[in-house]
C-alpha cells in the first residue's frame, strides 16, 4: 500500500468535526489493511460536541455510532513525525453507505456535484493566517506571542522566524504534498501566513484542513502554541481565512471574458451576486465564534459590509486584477477559526444559487469602505454570532444545500456556546468592576 521505504509504525486516520478540529484514531500499521476495508467506529455525538467536551446533540438518539472510512487517495507519510502516516476519512452511517449528514467533507462534495450539474468545476485557493505563541506557564496564564518586534510584515529569515519553525513547517508541508507556495511573517507581531496553491474544491479544502492541523502539531512539537483564532490579542489585528474562487468549463476559466469591457464573464458576476445575497447566513460559517466578530472592524483590512470591488481589499468580495487563467474572486470575510470544509461548501452553494438564478451583481464599490462618507458601501454585515446564526437558520437555500441535519447540529452547538459565554465572568468584567463597584 505504501511506496515509501521509511519504516512505518502508525497510520493516523483523521476527519473534521463541525468546529474544524481534527478528530481520529492512531492505528498500528499492521492493522491498517483491515481498517482500510471496514473503517473505524466513533460515537456520532462527537459531531455535536462543544469545545469543552459537552455533548450538545446526540443523546436524544442514544449516542449511536458512525463509521470513518479511510480515503486512501489522501494517505501519505507525515514528514514531521517519523514512522507515522496519515489519511483523511469519509463518515458513514453504520450499516449503510450513506454519508453521515454532519460530515463537513461530504458538504463540499455536494456543492461540487451541484456545480458539475451546471457544467462547472470549482478551483479554490485558501489563504490562512495564524499566530505562533509561547505556551502558558504552569500557573495557568494564557499563551503569549513569542515575537514582539514591530513592522515585520512580509519579512523572512531568522529575524522574522528566529527558531525556523515556519520555514521548516513550509518545507514539511511541501514534502507532504500540500503544494505550499510561500511563507512569510504577516502584519502583526508573531503572525504568519503560509500560502497554498489553488486546486479542485475538495482537494483545496483538504489542504486547508491539513495546514491547520499540521501547523498546530508542528508548533506543539517545538514547544509552541499555534492559533487560528480570529482575534487572540487586543493590541493586534486578527487572523483571516481568505478564499480565492474561480470556475472552469471545458478546460478554460469560465470567469474570464476577453470581450467584456472589464474582462470578466456573466458567470463571475452571478456567482459573486450569490455570495452577496447569502452574506448574512455565510457569516455564521465563515465567522463561527463569538470572538470572530471582534476582528470585523473598520481600518482592519477586514470587510464590514456585503459589497464587492475591483482589486479592493476593504470589500467582502474582491476581484483581483488578473484575467485569463487568473480571473477569480476573493472572499475576504472569513475568520481563521472557520472550518475549511464548511467555508468552501457554503461559498460554492451560495455561488451556485447565483448562477442558477442569474442574479444581478450590484455596482462595485471604489475606495476605502471605512472612509465611505456619503458613498453607499452596501448592507452592513451582521456584527455578532447570534445574529449570524439566526440568518443561517432563516436561509432555506443554504440550509437545504448544506444538509438540514448538518446546519441544525451546527446551530445547536453554536447557540450552546453563546449560552456558556453569557454565563462566564470574563477578565474584562473583573478588571472593570471588581475594585470600583
Secondary structure by P-SEA (a helix, b strand, c coil): cccccccccbbbbbbbccccccccccccccaaaaaaacccccccccccccccccccccccccbbbbbbbbccccccccccccccccbbbbbbcccccccccccaaaaaaaaaaaaaaacbbbbbbbbbbbbbbccccccccccccccccccccccccccccccaaaaaaaaaaaaacccccccccccccccbbbbbbbccaaaaaaaaaaaaaaaaaaaaaacbbbbccccccccbbbbbbbbbbbbbcccccccccccccccccaaaaaaaaaaaaaaaaaaaaacccccccccccccccccccccccccccccccccccccccccccccccccccccaaaaaaaaaaaaaaaaaacccccccccccccccccccccccccccaaaaaaaaaacaaaaaaacaaaaaaaaaaaaaaaaaaaacccaaaaacccccc
